[in-house]
Amino acid sequence: MPQIAIVTGANRGIGLEVSRQLAQLGHHVIMTARDPRKGAAAMQQLVAEGLDVELRKLDVNSTEDCQALARHVAENHKGVDVLVNNAGILPESFSDTSGRYPANPLRVPPATVMEILNTNTLGPLRMIQAFAPLLRENARVVNVSSSMGQLSGDFGNGHLGYRMSKTALNAVTKMFANVLAPKNIKVNSVDPGWVRTDMGNENAPRSPAQGAASVVWAATLPPDGPSGGFFLDGERLEW
Ligand SMILES: NC(=O)c1ccc[n+]([C@@H]2O[C@H](COP(=O)([O-])OP(=O)(O)OC[C@H]3O[C@@H](n4cnc5c(N)ncnc54)[C@H](OP(=O)(O)O)[C@@H]3O)[C@@H](O)[C@H]2O)c1
């Protein structure tokens, strides 16, 4: 029986590459995408490579979608071994009336901050809540976070909503590492580094494969691996 892995935001960027790498390791990967057409194109790429993947529609902002996916997984796969909360946004609309990007934190609309928190922080929370009963003993949960959420780092003067969302995501990681510890489930935050994706842009130094490898490390930790931590390429980061 292959291990069952779920990846959110799997239609492009780091999520697509995480799906590829987990499938190459022998997992059955449930790729999820909010737009089924984009998801199908991504899935077909991996199927053409001979990989064992399926596609399900999932908008992480929708509790209903998360619960519907959990019902599908319960009926067809019984349980889950790996959950990768990868979907995230850094919206262009993150601008103030000056139209500058990133917006000045003194003028960014709170509604924009709410939108980012809804996807980047509450999306993983919805998924963990929906899938907790299905996560098998020794399962791995990976929350794809960012060094931009590090309170120990330099917060700079921009990207307020995104930074808040990743700092709060790290809090979700710490909480559920404790809550799920009785089932020996490991929950970690991972920074993929600055990666050449639509979000990271073409100037980023790391390939999607390198970013994904940082995530896959935490998704495939051995039984004596860490839980409740924050990592880049397997090295522990300060919160
Ligand atoms: N790239 C970097 O340098 C970098 C650095 C640190 C952390 N990260 C994190 O890594 C993760 C992946 O980023 P990426 O660089 O691969 O970004 P990306 O290329 O912009 O891809 C983001 C993915 O998330 C999906 N998504 C957004 N909102 C969603 C929702 N409500 N429901 C379901 N899927 C949704 C997108 O789907 P659509 O195609 O439908 O929009 C897309 O598949 C994010 O959490 C990001 O914050 C990235």
The ligand as an SDF file (V2000), in Angstrom:
LIG
                    3D

 48 52  0  0  0  0  0  0  0  0999 V2000
    8.2330   31.4210   -3.8530 N   0  0  0  0  0  0  0  0  0  0  0  0
    8.8790   31.7880   -2.7760 C   0  0  0  0  0  0  0  0  0  0  0  0
    9.9520   32.4140   -2.8500 O   0  0  0  0  0  0  0  0  0  0  0  0
    8.3310   31.4380   -1.4040 C   0  0  0  0  0  0  0  0  0  0  0  0
    9.1200   31.7800   -0.2860 C   0  0  0  0  0  0  0  0  0  0  0  0
    8.6470   31.4410    0.9870 C   0  0  0  0  0  0  0  0  0  0  0  0
    7.4410   30.7960    1.1260 C   0  0  0  0  0  0  0  0  0  0  0  0
    6.6840   30.5040    0.0120 N   0  0  0  0  0  0  0  0  0  0  0  0
    5.4050   29.8060    0.2260 C   0  0  0  0  0  0  0  0  0  0  0  0
    5.3570   28.6480   -0.5610 O   0  0  0  0  0  0  0  0  0  0  0  0
    4.0020   28.3360   -0.8980 C   0  0  0  0  0  0  0  0  0  0  0  0
    3.8900   28.1050   -2.3930 C   0  0  0  0  0  0  0  0  0  0  0  0
    4.2930   29.2950   -3.0410 O   0  0  0  0  0  0  0  0  0  0  0  0
    4.6920   29.3820   -4.5780 P   0  0  0  0  0  0  0  0  0  0  0  0
    5.9200   30.1950   -4.6470 O   0  0  0  0  0  0  0  0  0  0  0  0
    4.6440   28.0560   -5.2240 O   0  0  0  0  0  0  0  0  0  0  0  0
    3.4880   30.3130   -5.0730 O   0  0  0  0  0  0  0  0  0  0  0  0
    2.6250   30.3370   -6.4130 P   0  0  0  0  0  0  0  0  0  0  0  0
    3.4320   29.9260   -7.5870 O   0  0  0  0  0  0  0  0  0  0  0  0
    1.9830   31.6860   -6.4150 O   0  0  0  0  0  0  0  0  0  0  0  0
    1.5340   29.1870   -6.1430 O   0  0  0  0  0  0  0  0  0  0  0  0
    0.5800   29.3460   -5.1320 C   0  0  0  0  0  0  0  0  0  0  0  0
   -0.3770   28.1830   -5.1960 C   0  0  0  0  0  0  0  0  0  0  0  0
   -1.3570   28.3440   -4.1600 O   0  0  0  0  0  0  0  0  0  0  0  0
   -2.6310   28.2150   -4.7540 C   0  0  0  0  0  0  0  0  0  0  0  0
   -3.6760   28.9220   -4.0040 N   0  0  0  0  0  0  0  0  0  0  0  0
   -3.7640   30.2220   -3.6680 C   0  0  0  0  0  0  0  0  0  0  0  0
   -4.8980   30.4580   -2.9850 N   0  0  0  0  0  0  0  0  0  0  0  0
   -5.5340   29.2670   -2.8800 C   0  0  0  0  0  0  0  0  0  0  0  0
   -6.7510   28.8500   -2.2780 C   0  0  0  0  0  0  0  0  0  0  0  0
   -7.5860   29.7100   -1.6660 N   0  0  0  0  0  0  0  0  0  0  0  0
   -7.0850   27.5380   -2.3310 N   0  0  0  0  0  0  0  0  0  0  0  0
   -6.2880   26.6500   -2.9540 C   0  0  0  0  0  0  0  0  0  0  0  0
   -5.1390   26.9880   -3.5800 N   0  0  0  0  0  0  0  0  0  0  0  0
   -4.7710   28.2840   -3.5260 C   0  0  0  0  0  0  0  0  0  0  0  0
   -2.4660   28.7700   -6.1650 C   0  0  0  0  0  0  0  0  0  0  0  0
   -3.5460   28.3840   -6.9810 O   0  0  0  0  0  0  0  0  0  0  0  0
   -3.9890   29.2640   -8.2960 P   0  0  0  0  0  0  0  0  0  0  0  0
   -3.0860   28.8460   -9.4240 O   0  0  0  0  0  0  0  0  0  0  0  0
   -5.4180   28.8880   -8.4960 O   0  0  0  0  0  0  0  0  0  0  0  0
   -3.8060   30.7150   -7.9360 O   0  0  0  0  0  0  0  0  0  0  0  0
   -1.1530   28.1070   -6.5220 C   0  0  0  0  0  0  0  0  0  0  0  0
   -1.3550   26.7590   -6.8650 O   0  0  0  0  0  0  0  0  0  0  0  0
    3.1590   29.5040   -0.3700 C   0  0  0  0  0  0  0  0  0  0  0  0
    2.5880   29.1630    0.8720 O   0  0  0  0  0  0  0  0  0  0  0  0
    4.1900   30.6030   -0.1850 C   0  0  0  0  0  0  0  0  0  0  0  0
    3.7930   31.5500    0.7880 O   0  0  0  0  0  0  0  0  0  0  0  0
    7.1010   30.8010   -1.2370 C   0  0  0  0  0  0  0  0  0  0  0  0
  1  2  1  0
  2  3  2  0
  2  4  1  0
  4  5  1  0
  4 48  2  0
  5  6  2  0
  6  7  1  0
  7  8  2  0
  8  9  1  0
  8 48  1  0
  9 10  1  0
  9 46  1  0
 10 11  1  0
 11 12  1  0
 11 44  1  0
 12 13  1  0
 13 14  1  0
 14 15  2  0
 14 16  1  0
 14 17  1  0
 17 18  1  0
 18 19  2  0
 18 20  1  0
 18 21  1  0
 21 22  1  0
 22 23  1  0
 23 24  1  0
 23 42  1  0
 24 25  1  0
 25 26  1  0
 25 36  1  0
 26 27  1  0
 26 35  1  0
 27 28  2  0
 28 29  1  0
 29 30  1  0
 29 35  2  0
 30 31  1  0
 30 32  2  0
 32 33  1  0
 33 34  2  0
 34 35  1  0
 36 37  1  0
 36 42  1  0
 37 38  1  0
 38 39  2  0
 38 40  1  0
 38 41  1  0
 42 43  1  0
 44 45  1  0
 44 46  1  0
 46 47  1  0
M  CHG  2   8   1  16  -1
M  END
$$$$
